[in-house]
Amino acid sequence: MSVKTDLSYPGVMSRKNEIMKRAVGLDYDQFELGGLAFDYEMMMAQAGYSLDQVARIQAETGVGRTPLLELRNLTRLARLSAPPGKGARIFVKDEACNPGGSFKARRAAVSCYQAAKLGYRGVIAATSGNYGAAVASQAAMRGLNCIIAQELFDSRDLSQPEILEKGRACEAYGAEVVQLSVGPELFYHFLVLLEETGYFNASLYTPFGVAGIETLGFEVAEQVRALTGRDPAAVLITHAGGGNVTGTARGMIKANCRDTAVIGVSVDLSGLHMASDRDFNRKSFTTGHTGFGVPFATWPDRADVPRNAARSLRYLDRYLTVTQGEVFYMTELLAQLEGLERGPAGNTSLAAAFSVARELNRDEILVVQETEYTGAGKHPSPQLTFARSQGVVVRRGDPVDNKPGELIVIPNRPAQISARELDLNALKRSYLKKARAEKKSEPLHPVERKYLAAEINSTENWVEDYFREES
């Protein structure tokens, strides 16, 4: 007589590690060094692919080699409010040209290739949608079944137009979309689906996925040099779970582009809780915001795999925030001044680039390293209409008055766009605080100290001093 599988919440959660191991085809135990530490570079080298291999895999399905466009009109506009001699040239990598419409096709291409190579019949991903569309598109090309688990509804069965648009895109590529309400049930249902189907976990956070983004950073360095004869002063990257920052930075390092500042950018949604039923529909952005960017930066292993390959604090030189209103405003400027109608995620880092350009010299280069496709639910108009329906006030004015979940302020003029700095050292201390809680009263082992220093891109002395001060 067969034993019935325990599908209770505690039962499924107790099996999560073995479910994940079967669903990724990767034994993460081989990378563990003891205590807090694991061998990150070994994981990327052994489980990932070389840059050339990734590029060949992506080329098979038409991914990568996207154009780099100079935004001449936006550059001229930024210079109007810049100090004399300031106003760097702004370029954008048009990742909307990928199948599926975003840079996430790069990570999906490698994950679906890996799934097919290992003999899985299908792939599953948990995502609000952009990655889901990329996975569904790549799965179709590889002849794989695809299921997307999407956190969609609040308790009133209401959903944001952007998420609905993303779900439509997933279904258009042939995926089965499992739509769930906000809360812990997403991860539970995701585990159940993996266990029942035996499909591959096309997680955003595997080394396969992050290795896929390295080609993006490499192409940025290559194309900027070809067009301008120099390296960019900075690359601005919309920051959510950290994979975009990590993969792009690693690719630039492989191109020997080491002096370029890596700047992460998130929409400021401070004060809103991402798992709150009330707050879920009071935000107008489903990704690229501080609700993901800060928690994942300060503790990456909160992911759906045992060790997250996206580790942004290893690579960030600066972390900036912009308001919702500034991103909506920049979306309109990009369309009406440059003739590029693109979705909100890339326009988050574009808003910050418009601000940073005014700090730098005119001959310097800034690169916004992604765009994404747009659609009916992604435009500013339906998002702002939905925000109003949830009681959020939308008005023109100074974006410094913006208050997430209550007030969205659209700038009156371009000069009001001004990115704000997040304290990277504070984020690093937050990471170490969580590490210290994991250790309890146990002393740090030298391997752990070295590992933590790499994790926060600092020195072992900095780590040791923190633990001593907090003891």
C-alpha positions, 0 to 999 in steps of 0.5 A, a space after each residue: 500500500 502506498 504511503 500518502 504524501 503529507 500535504 499539510 503546510 508543516 509537512 511540505 515545509 519540512 521537505 523543502 530542502 529535498 524538494 529543492 535539491 531534486 528540482 534544481 539537479 544540484 547538490 548545494 552541500 558540496 559548496 558548504 565550508 562550515 557555519 555561515 560560509 560557502 564557496 560562492 565562486 566554486 558554485 558559480 564555476 562548477 554549476 554555471 557555464 563559461 561566458 562563451 558557453 552562455 553566449 552560445 546557449 542564448 544565441 540558439 534562442 535569439 537572446 542577447 546582443 541587444 542594441 546600445 542606444 544613446 539617449 541624446 535628447 534626454 542627455 540634452 535635457 539633463 544638461 539644461 539643469 546641470 552645472 556648467 561642464 556637467 551632464 554625462 552622456 546617457 546610453 541604454 541597453 535595449 533589453 526589450 529586444 529579447 524574446 519575452 521582452 526583458 533581460 530576464 530572457 538571459 537567465 531563462 535561456 540558461 535555466 531552460 537549456 539546463 532543464 532540457 539537458 538534464 531531462 526534465 519534462 518542464 520548468 516552474 518559476 515563482 514570479 510576479 511576471 516578467 521572469 515568467 514571460 521569459 521562462 515561458 518563451 524559452 520553455 516553448 523554444 526548448 519544447 518544455 512544459 511551463 508553470 508560472 506561480 504568480 502572487 496576484 490577489 489581495 483578500 478582496 480578489 483585486 490585482 494590480 494591472 501590471 501583474 495582470 499584464 504579466 500573467 497575460 504574457 505568460 499565458 500567451 507563450 503557452 504557460 499554465 499560470 497558477 494565480 495565488 493570493 498574497 502571503 506565505 501560500 505562494 512558496 507552499 504551492 510552489 513546493 507542492 507543484 515542484 514535488 508533484 510534477 518533478 519539473 525543474 525549478 527555474 529559480 531566479 537565484 540559481 547559478 544558471 540564471 545569474 550566469 545568464 546575466 553575465 553576458 549582459 555586463 560583458 556586452 555593455 563594456 564591449 559596446 560602450 568601448 566600440 562606440 565611445 573608445 572608453 569605459 563607462 563611468 557608471 552602470 545603473 541597474 534596477 535592483 530587486 532580488 539582486 540577480 541583475 546587479 550581480 550578473 551584470 557586475 560579474 560580466 563587466 569584471 570578465 570584460 576587465 571593466 573594473 573602474 566603472 561604478 556599479 549603481 543599484 537603483 530601487 523605487 522607494 517603497 519604504 513603509 509598505 510591507 510586501 507580504 501585507 494584504 493591505 499594502 500589496 495593492 497600495 504600491 504601483 511597482 511589483 519589482 525593482 523596489 526597496 521591498 525586495 532590494 533591501 531585504 535581499 541585499 542584507 540577507 540573500 539566502 532568503 531565496 527559494 534555493 539553499 544558496 542564492 547566486 545573487 549577492 548584490 553587496 559583493 558588487 554595489 558601489 552605490 545604492 540609490 532610490 527614486 520615487 514612484 512619481 519620478 519613474 512615471 515621469 521618466 517613462 513619459 519622457 523616454 517615450 516622447 523625447 526618444 521614441 521608446 515606449 518601454 515598461 517601468 523596471 528599466 525606467 527606474 534606473 533611467 530616472 536615477 541616471 537622469 539625476 546622476 548625469 548632472 553630477 558628472 562631466 559631459 564627456 563621461 558615459 552613463 549606461 542604463 543596462 536594461 529596458 523591458 517590454 510594455 503593455 496595457 497594464 504597465 503604462 502609467 495611466 492604468 497604474 495611476 488609475 488603480 492607485 487612485 482606486 485604492 485611495 492613493 492620492 496622485 498629484 503634480 508637485 515636488 517628488 520629495 513629498 512622495 509618501 509610499 502607499 498614500 501619495 504619488 507626486 509627479 514632478 512638475 519639471 525634469 530638474 526635480 528628478 533627484 535620486 537619493 543615496 542609501 547608506 551602503 555601510 548601513 546595509 552591510 551592518 544589517 547583513 552582519 547583524 543577521 549573521 551575528 544572530 545566526 552565530 548566537 554566542 559562538 565565535 567567528 571561524 577565520 573561514 567565516 570572517 573571510 567569507 563575510 568580508 567578501 559578502 559585503 565587499 569589505 575587509 576582515 578587520 571591518 567584520 571583526 570590529 563589528 562583531 567585537 563592538 556588538 558582543 
